[in-house]
Amino acid sequence: MRLKDRVAIVTGGGSGIGEATVLRFVEEGAKVAIVDVVMEGANKVAEAVKEKGGEALVHQANIVKKDEVDGMVAATLDQFGRVDILINNAGINKDAMTKKMTEEQWDQVLEVNLKGTFLCSQSAARPMMEQNYGRIINTASIGALGNVGQANYSASKAGVMGLTKTLALEFARYGITVNCISPGATKTPMLAKMPDEIAEMFMKKIPLRRFAEPEELANAHLFLASEEAAYITGQVIFVDGGISVGF
């Protein structure tokens, strides 16, 4: 098992890529804190973990609130005694053309996607520093390269890329690697909201001509969290079916 006895925190763990990552990590021997703002999904994922014979903690937290983020880490330490892996998966989008985008739409997306990633990384890094070991894996997006109607989302995800590289430099001395996956279109609740005609047009731009399964992103998380990736840090890995090659 590639993550035997490791402890992971997965934000946004109640659905989509987060859910797939929780279940994949459990299969590989990890104990997982499932963190979400919506408990219904998180509890269902915890039941699935139990069916697999794994151990999971369900914790509700809003990642833009520092006290709740610190509480997330404290709860994980109380339950499992350590924190080895942080998957910064939680994120939102509030799409609009720039001329119509409200200040609130801009602030909400930047706060969750960028500030939330920072706060979770900052808090989880403390116990990782003490044990001189850690894996932080952030989530950017193909949208970071630019996308019409997503000025806020694109800016937030480009910011996550820059944050990843800076944290990698700062945390390397403590045995902590920091990397980032950049998904393309993936079969998640967020994608399900896309109108069919737009989804069809978008798929035609993907060289592999299909959307990603959440499990394929979970496998990328697993690799970066494993010892096989011990010498990889500060990197952004596009898991996008090749669409970024055309940018």
N, C-alpha and C positions, 0 to 999 in steps of 0.2 A: 504494500500500500504506500502510495507516494506522499500521503499527508498523515501518516499514522501518528497519533498523539498530538497533532497540531491543533491549535484553536484559532478559528477564523471568525471575523465579524463581516457580515454581508449586509450593507444597507440596501434598501429597496428589495429585500429578500423575499417579499410576499408574492411576487409575480414575475413573469417574463424571464429576462436574463438572470436576475437575482435568484429566482426560484431554481432555475436550472443549475446555477452555480452551487447553491446550498446542497442540492441533491448529489451533484457530482463530487463535491468535497467529502460528503458523508461516505459515499462509496469508496473513497480513497483513505478513509480512516480518520478524518477530521471531526472535531466537535465544533459546532457552529452556533453563533448568536445571530438569529434572524431578526433584523431591525427594519421596522417600517412604521409609517404613520397610520396605516390601515391594518387593524389587527385581524380582520376576517381572513385575508389572504395569508398572512403570516402564520396564523394558527393552523390553516390547512396544510401549509408546507411543513410545519412541525409534526403534524400527524403522519405525513408521508415519510419524514425522517424516522419517526418511531417505528413505522412499518418496515423500514430498512434495517432496524436494529441499531440506529445511530442515536447520538445525543444532541439535543438542540435546546437553546434558550430563546424564548420569544420576548422581544423588548420593543416597546413603543417609544419612538423618539423623533422629534423634528430636528433635522440635521442643521438647521440655520440657527438653532438656539444652543449656545455654548454649554449651559448647564445640563441640557438634555443629552448632548453629545458626551460630556464627561460622565453623566450617569450611565450611558450606554456602555462605556468602557469599564466603569466601576462594576456594573452588573456582570459583565463578562468575566472580570477578574474574580469576583466573588463566587461565581458558579464554577469556573474552570481553572482558575489559578494563574492564567497567563493569557497573553494575546500575541499570536504569531503572525497572523495574516489579516489585513484589512482590504476588503473589496469595496471601493467607493462606487457603488452602482446607482444609487438613488439619483433621479433627475426628473426634470419637467420640461415641457415646451409650451410656449404661448405665442403661436405664430401670428404674424401680421406684417403687411408691407410697412416699410419704414415710415412712410408719410402718414400712416394711420396708427402706428404703434404707440401705445400709451406709456407714460413713465412707469406706471404700475406694472405693465407687462414686461418692460425692460428690467425693472428692479427684481421682480419675482424670480425670473429665470436666472439672472446673474447671482442672486442670493442663494438659491438652492444648488445650482450646478457648480458654481465656483467657490462661493464662501462655504457652502456645506462640505465640499471636498477638502478645503483647507482646514476647517474646524475638526473634522473627523481624523484627518491625517495628523494634525497637531496633537490631539488627545491620545490617539492610539500609539503614536511614536514614543510617548513617555515610558510605558512599560517595556516596549521593544528596546529602547535604549538601555534600560536597566539589565535586560537579559542578553544584550549585545546580539540580537537577532530579530529580523522582521522582514515581512514582505508587504508592501503597500502597492495596490494595483488600482489605478484611477480609470475613469471612463470618459473618453472624449467622444468624437463622432466624425463621420465623413463630413458632416455639416460644418466642421471647423474650417474646411477649405472654402466655404462660402456657399450660400444657398438662398435663393430668392424667398423673401418672406420670413427669414429667420435671422435677422440681424442680432437679436438678443441671444438666441441659441448658439449661433455661430461664434459670437464673441465669447460666450461662456465656455464653450468647448475648446476654442483656441487658447483661452486662459488656462484651462486644465492642462493642456499640453506644456505650456510654459511653466506652470506650477510643478508639474511632474519632474521636469529637468532640474529645477532649482532644489526641490526636496531631495532628489537623488544625490546632488552634490553635497548638501548639508548633512544627510543622514548616513552616507557611506561609511564614515568613521565609526559608526555604531553597529555595523553589520546589517544595516537595513537597506534593501533594494527598493527602488520606487520606479514603477513602470506604468504604462498606460495602454489600454486597448482602445482602438477607434473603430467601432462597429459601423457597418453600412446598414442598409434596411434589414431589419430582423423581425421575425414573426412574434411581436409582443403586443400588449394592449395599446401601446402608443401607435404602432403601425396600423392596427385595426381601425383606427379613427380616420385613416386616409381614404378619401373617395376612390372607388374602384378604378375610374378612368385615369386618375393621377398615379395610382399604384402601378397600373399597367404601363404607363409611359416611363415611369421610373425604372421598372424592371428591364425595359429595353436598353437602358444605359449600362446595365450591369453585365460585364463580360461573361460571367457564368450563368446569366439569364435566370436567376432565381434569388429569392430572399433567403437570408440565413435563418437557420433554426437556432433557438436560444441555446441549445446544447453545444453548438459549435463555438459560441462565445464562452460558454462555461469551460470548454476544453482549453481555450486560450488562457483563461484565468488559472486553470489547473497547472498548465505548463509554467507560467510565470511565478506561481506560488510554490512550485516544487524545487527540489535541489538541482534539478536539471538546468534551471535558469539562474543558478547562484552567481554567475559572472555577468549577468545582464542587468543593467540599471540605467535609468534615464531615457529609456526608449519608448517610442510610440509604435505600436504594432497595429496596422490596419487589417481588420477582419471584415472585408467588404466585397468579396467576390471579384475584386480587381478594378472597381470603379475609380479608385483614387489614382490609378495609373494614368487615366486620361486627363487629370488636372494639371 
